[in-house]
Amino acid sequence: MNEKRRALCAHLAGLPLLSLAGAGALPWRSAQAAPGYPDKPVSVVVPFAPGGNTDIVARMIGTGLAKRLDANIVVENKAGAGGNIGAATVARAKPDGYTVLYSTASTYAINPHIYANLPFDPVKAFEPLAVTIQVPVVLVVSASSGIKSLKELMAHVKANPDKASYGSNGNGTSSHIACHVLAQKMGVPNLLHVPYKQGPQVLTDLTGGQLTFAFDAWSVLGPQVKAGRLVALAVSGTERLKAAPEIPTVAEVLETDYDIVTWNAFCLPSGVPPEIVAKLREAVQGTMEDPAIRSRLENEGVPPYAPMSQAELDAFFKREYEKWGALVKLVGATGIA
């Protein structure tokens, strides 16, 4: 991780810089711990590399969890296979409340439709704990491209369909789906897709002119846009970001339906005792209702969800599973070994 990204993580999470090689313990614990659960550190597994949007938000929420649970929170990055490696680790973990998964819609609703041999069943392996944030993504181009609006991008790719391309974090990922659907809406469905492994290379190549456009979360793109290296053209959700209200939505510019928004959630391995589930959910919801946390999340372009009951959580996961399954089928990204 470069120094700029390390500094960004520290600033967003409001924490001292941590060693991100493997696990990073968040150093809070009160002098008098409550009896019973938890009486040892709680591991929060993030199945992606350090410094990304999911990792940043996990560490931010971790501050509140540590205080409310009166326990150490250890954020562990277990990246690989589109999040499947870390998710499988949690699926196999002892269901005692000491191993929690914090991941994206990819783990629960997208990957099951992509991978032919997924090492876990997301419906049976996990119990939803809380959906925390929405993750709309922002469409960007290189500042050197001269493109200043989505309408200009559309004109450019229509005039140069054989030269235009977009980058994503991999086949079937939410960024691939966002770009593919946008290309269809712009009337150029066969644009070249360049998939990358998750990491900064997409933005590096976009800035360098090897790609025409890409999508990513505002928490990742904001510093690049403010520094003048990238130009933000549109937001993938149905509403503008409070963090950057000057950026229009794709739907309003193209006057069409377009709503590609993912989300982050906490899940537990199935079988955790109900009283522990209730205590963890209360801690997460209390953290998400903290005005300071909510303000920071809004400022990073990832607005928080309202608390959900268990029935609402179950309905949400079912609905999202079906929605993203249809989108994966649309882009044809299935059967990955």
C-alpha positions as CSV (number, residue, x, y, z in Angstrom):
1,M,0.0,0.0,0.0
2,N,1.4,3.4,-0.9
3,E,1.7,6.2,1.6
4,K,-1.2,8.2,0.3
5,R,-3.5,5.2,0.7
6,R,-2.2,4.5,4.2
7,A,-2.8,8.2,5.2
8,L,-6.3,8.0,3.7
9,C,-7.2,5.0,5.8
10,A,-5.9,6.7,9.0
11,H,-7.8,9.9,8.2
12,L,-11.1,8.2,7.4
13,A,-11.1,5.8,10.3
14,G,-10.0,8.4,12.7
15,L,-7.4,6.0,14.1
16,P,-3.6,5.8,14.4
17,L,-2.0,4.1,11.4
18,L,-2.1,0.3,12.0
19,S,0.1,-2.5,10.8
20,L,-2.0,-3.9,7.9
21,A,0.0,-7.1,7.5
22,G,-2.6,-9.6,8.5
23,A,-4.6,-8.6,11.5
24,G,-4.9,-5.1,12.9
25,A,-6.0,-4.9,16.5
26,L,-8.0,-1.8,17.4
27,P,-6.7,-0.8,20.8
28,W,-9.7,0.0,22.9
29,R,-10.8,-1.7,26.1
30,S,-12.3,-0.2,29.2
31,A,-10.9,-1.0,32.6
32,Q,-13.9,-3.0,33.7
33,A,-15.1,-5.5,31.1
34,A,-18.7,-6.7,31.3
35,P,-19.1,-10.3,32.5
36,G,-19.8,-13.0,29.9
37,Y,-19.7,-12.4,26.2
38,P,-17.4,-11.0,25.0
39,D,-14.5,-12.0,27.2
40,K,-11.9,-12.1,24.5
41,P,-11.2,-10.2,21.3
42,V,-13.8,-10.3,18.5
43,S,-12.4,-10.9,15.0
44,V,-14.0,-9.0,12.2
45,V,-12.9,-10.5,8.9
46,V,-12.8,-8.3,5.8
47,P,-12.4,-10.4,2.7
48,F,-10.6,-7.7,0.7
49,A,-7.3,-6.0,0.8
50,P,-6.5,-3.2,3.3
51,G,-7.2,0.4,2.2
52,G,-10.3,-0.3,0.2
53,N,-13.8,1.1,1.0
54,T,-14.9,-2.0,2.9
55,D,-11.8,-2.1,5.0
56,I,-12.0,1.6,5.8
57,V,-15.6,1.4,6.9
58,A,-15.0,-1.8,8.9
59,R,-12.4,0.0,11.0
60,M,-14.5,3.1,11.4
61,I,-17.5,1.0,12.7
62,G,-15.0,-1.0,14.8
63,T,-14.4,2.0,17.0
64,G,-18.1,2.0,18.1
65,L,-18.3,-1.7,18.4
66,A,-15.3,-1.8,20.7
67,K,-16.8,0.8,23.0
68,R,-20.3,-0.7,23.1
69,L,-19.1,-4.3,23.5
70,D,-16.3,-3.3,25.9
71,A,-13.9,-5.5,24.0
72,N,-11.0,-5.5,21.6
73,I,-12.0,-5.6,18.0
74,V,-9.5,-7.2,15.6
75,V,-9.9,-6.4,11.9
76,E,-8.4,-9.1,9.7
77,N,-8.0,-8.8,6.0
78,K,-8.3,-12.1,4.2
79,A,-8.4,-11.2,0.5
80,G,-8.7,-13.4,-2.5
81,A,-11.1,-14.9,-5.0
82,G,-13.5,-12.0,-5.0
83,G,-14.0,-12.2,-1.3
84,N,-14.6,-15.9,-1.2
85,I,-11.5,-16.8,0.8
86,G,-12.3,-14.6,3.7
87,A,-16.0,-15.5,3.6
88,A,-15.2,-19.2,3.6
89,T,-13.0,-18.7,6.7
90,V,-16.0,-17.2,8.6
91,A,-18.4,-19.9,7.3
92,R,-16.1,-22.5,8.8
93,A,-15.6,-20.6,12.1
94,K,-17.0,-21.8,15.4
95,P,-20.4,-20.1,15.8
96,D,-19.6,-18.4,19.2
97,G,-19.8,-14.8,18.2
98,Y,-16.1,-14.2,18.2
99,T,-15.7,-14.3,14.3
100,V,-17.8,-11.9,12.3
101,L,-17.8,-11.2,8.5
102,Y,-17.9,-7.7,7.2
103,S,-18.3,-7.8,3.5
104,T,-20.1,-6.5,0.4
105,A,-23.0,-7.6,-1.7
106,S,-20.5,-9.6,-3.7
107,T,-20.1,-12.2,-1.0
108,Y,-23.8,-12.8,-0.3
109,A,-25.6,-11.9,-3.6
110,I,-23.2,-11.7,-6.5
111,N,-20.5,-14.4,-6.2
112,P,-23.1,-17.3,-5.8
113,H,-24.1,-16.6,-9.4
114,I,-20.6,-16.3,-10.7
115,Y,-18.5,-19.1,-9.2
116,A,-19.2,-22.7,-10.2
117,N,-17.6,-24.1,-7.1
118,L,-18.3,-21.6,-4.3
119,P,-16.8,-23.0,-1.0
120,F,-19.9,-22.0,1.0
121,D,-23.6,-21.6,0.6
122,P,-24.3,-18.0,1.5
123,V,-27.9,-18.7,2.5
124,K,-27.1,-21.6,4.8
125,A,-23.6,-20.6,6.0
126,F,-24.4,-17.1,7.3
127,E,-26.8,-15.4,9.6
128,P,-27.4,-11.7,8.6
129,L,-26.5,-9.4,11.5
130,A,-26.9,-5.9,10.1
131,V,-26.8,-4.1,6.7
132,T,-24.8,-1.0,7.4
133,I,-24.2,1.2,4.3
134,Q,-25.2,1.8,0.8
135,V,-22.3,1.9,-1.7
136,P,-23.3,3.9,-4.8
137,V,-20.3,4.1,-7.2
138,V,-19.1,7.1,-9.1
139,L,-18.3,7.2,-12.9
140,V,-14.9,8.7,-13.6
141,V,-12.6,9.5,-16.5
142,S,-9.1,10.8,-16.6
143,A,-8.7,14.5,-16.4
144,S,-6.4,14.3,-19.4
145,S,-9.2,12.9,-21.6
146,G,-10.9,16.3,-21.8
147,I,-14.3,14.7,-21.1
148,K,-16.3,16.8,-18.7
149,S,-19.8,15.2,-18.6
150,L,-21.6,11.9,-19.1
151,K,-23.1,13.3,-22.4
152,E,-19.6,14.0,-23.6
153,L,-18.4,10.5,-22.6
154,M,-21.4,9.0,-24.5
155,A,-20.5,11.0,-27.6
156,H,-16.8,10.0,-27.3
157,V,-17.5,6.2,-27.1
158,K,-20.0,6.3,-29.9
159,A,-17.5,8.0,-32.1
160,N,-14.7,5.7,-31.0
161,P,-16.3,2.3,-30.1
162,D,-13.2,0.3,-31.2
163,K,-10.8,2.4,-29.0
164,A,-12.9,2.9,-25.9
165,S,-12.7,0.6,-22.9
166,Y,-13.7,0.3,-19.3
167,G,-12.0,-1.3,-16.3
168,S,-13.4,-3.2,-13.4
169,N,-12.4,-5.2,-10.3
170,G,-13.0,-8.5,-12.1
171,N,-15.6,-10.4,-14.1
172,G,-19.0,-10.2,-12.6
173,T,-18.1,-7.7,-9.9
174,S,-20.4,-4.8,-9.2
175,S,-18.0,-2.4,-11.0
176,H,-18.2,-4.7,-14.1
177,I,-22.0,-4.7,-13.9
178,A,-22.1,-0.9,-13.5
179,C,-19.9,-0.4,-16.5
180,H,-21.7,-3.0,-18.7
181,V,-25.1,-1.6,-18.0
182,L,-23.9,1.9,-18.6
183,A,-22.4,0.9,-21.9
184,Q,-25.8,-0.6,-22.9
185,K,-27.6,2.6,-21.8
186,M,-25.2,4.7,-23.9
187,G,-25.9,2.5,-27.0
188,V,-22.5,0.9,-27.2
189,P,-23.0,-2.5,-25.6
190,N,-19.8,-4.1,-26.9
191,L,-17.2,-1.9,-25.4
192,L,-14.0,-3.6,-24.4
193,H,-14.0,-4.7,-20.7
194,V,-10.6,-5.0,-19.0
195,P,-11.0,-6.9,-15.7
196,Y,-8.4,-6.4,-13.0
197,K,-7.7,-8.0,-9.6
198,Q,-9.0,-5.8,-6.8
199,G,-6.6,-2.9,-6.1
200,P,-5.5,0.5,-7.4
201,Q,-4.4,-0.6,-10.9
202,V,-7.7,0.2,-12.5
203,L,-7.4,3.9,-11.4
204,T,-3.7,3.9,-12.3
205,D,-4.4,2.8,-15.8
206,L,-7.4,5.1,-16.1
207,T,-5.4,8.1,-15.1
208,G,-2.6,7.0,-17.5
209,G,-5.1,6.9,-20.4
210,Q,-5.1,3.1,-20.9
211,L,-8.9,3.0,-20.0
212,T,-11.7,5.3,-21.0
213,F,-13.9,5.1,-17.8
214,A,-14.4,3.2,-14.6
215,F,-16.6,3.2,-11.5
216,D,-15.6,3.1,-7.8
217,A,-16.7,4.3,-4.4
218,W,-16.4,8.0,-3.6
219,S,-14.3,7.2,-0.5
220,V,-11.7,5.8,-3.0
221,L,-12.2,8.3,-5.8
222,G,-12.8,11.5,-3.9
223,P,-9.1,12.4,-3.2
224,Q,-8.2,11.7,-6.9
225,V,-11.1,13.9,-8.1
226,K,-10.2,16.7,-5.7
227,A,-6.5,16.5,-6.8
228,G,-7.6,17.0,-10.4
229,R,-6.4,13.6,-11.7
230,L,-9.9,12.3,-12.3
231,V,-13.2,13.9,-13.4
232,A,-16.4,12.6,-11.8
233,L,-19.3,12.4,-14.3
234,A,-22.2,10.7,-12.6
235,V,-23.3,8.6,-9.6
236,S,-24.9,5.1,-9.9
237,G,-27.7,5.5,-7.4
238,T,-31.1,7.2,-7.6
239,E,-30.0,10.2,-5.5
240,R,-27.0,12.5,-5.6
241,L,-24.3,12.1,-2.9
242,K,-24.5,14.5,0.0
243,A,-20.7,14.4,-0.1
244,A,-20.6,15.6,-3.7
245,P,-24.0,17.0,-4.6
246,E,-22.7,18.6,-7.7
247,I,-22.3,15.2,-9.4
248,P,-25.6,14.2,-11.2
249,T,-26.9,10.7,-11.3
250,V,-26.7,8.5,-14.4
251,A,-30.5,8.3,-14.4
252,E,-31.1,12.0,-14.5
253,V,-28.5,12.7,-17.2
254,L,-29.5,9.9,-19.5
255,E,-33.2,10.1,-18.5
256,T,-33.4,6.3,-18.0
257,D,-33.6,3.8,-15.2
258,Y,-30.2,3.1,-13.7
259,D,-29.7,2.1,-10.1
260,I,-26.5,0.0,-9.5
261,V,-25.9,0.3,-5.7
262,T,-24.2,-2.3,-3.6
263,W,-24.0,-2.4,0.2
264,N,-22.0,-3.7,3.1
265,A,-23.2,-6.0,5.9
266,F,-22.2,-7.8,9.0
267,C,-22.9,-11.6,9.0
268,L,-22.2,-14.4,11.5
269,P,-21.6,-18.1,10.9
270,S,-24.9,-19.9,11.3
271,G,-25.6,-21.2,14.7
272,V,-24.5,-18.4,17.0
273,P,-26.6,-18.3,20.1
274,P,-29.6,-15.8,19.9
275,E,-28.5,-13.8,22.9
276,I,-25.1,-13.2,21.4
277,V,-26.7,-12.3,18.0
278,A,-28.9,-9.8,19.8
279,K,-26.0,-8.2,21.7
280,L,-23.9,-7.8,18.6
281,R,-26.8,-6.4,16.6
282,E,-27.5,-3.9,19.3
283,A,-23.9,-2.8,19.3
284,V,-23.8,-2.4,15.5
285,Q,-27.1,-0.5,15.4
286,G,-26.0,1.8,18.3
287,T,-22.8,2.5,16.4
288,M,-24.7,3.2,13.2
289,E,-27.0,5.6,15.0
290,D,-24.1,7.7,16.4
291,P,-24.4,11.1,14.7
292,A,-20.6,11.4,14.4
293,I,-20.4,8.1,12.6
294,R,-23.4,8.8,10.4
295,S,-21.9,12.2,9.4
296,R,-18.5,10.6,8.5
297,L,-20.2,7.9,6.4
298,E,-22.3,10.5,4.5
299,N,-19.2,12.5,3.9
300,E,-17.5,9.5,2.4
301,G,-20.4,8.9,0.0
302,V,-21.7,5.7,1.7
303,P,-25.0,6.6,3.4
304,P,-26.1,4.4,6.3
305,Y,-29.2,2.2,6.2
306,A,-31.9,2.4,8.8
307,P,-31.9,-0.5,11.3
308,M,-33.7,-3.6,10.1
309,S,-35.5,-6.3,12.0
310,Q,-34.6,-10.0,11.4
311,A,-37.6,-10.3,9.0
312,E,-36.5,-7.2,7.1
313,L,-33.0,-8.5,6.9
314,D,-34.1,-11.8,5.5
315,A,-36.3,-10.1,2.9
316,F,-33.5,-7.7,2.0
317,F,-31.0,-10.5,1.4
318,K,-33.5,-12.6,-0.6
319,R,-34.4,-9.6,-2.8
320,E,-30.8,-8.6,-3.4
321,Y,-29.8,-12.2,-4.2
322,E,-32.4,-12.3,-7.0
323,K,-31.6,-8.8,-8.3
324,W,-27.9,-9.4,-8.6
325,G,-28.4,-12.8,-10.0
326,A,-30.3,-11.3,-12.9
327,L,-27.6,-8.7,-13.4
328,V,-24.8,-11.3,-13.5
329,K,-26.8,-13.2,-16.1
330,L,-27.1,-10.0,-18.1
331,V,-23.3,-9.5,-18.3
332,G,-22.7,-13.2,-18.9
333,A,-20.2,-13.6,-16.1
334,T,-21.0,-17.2,-14.9
335,G,-19.2,-20.4,-14.3
336,I,-15.9,-19.1,-13.0
337,A,-13.9,-22.0,-11.5
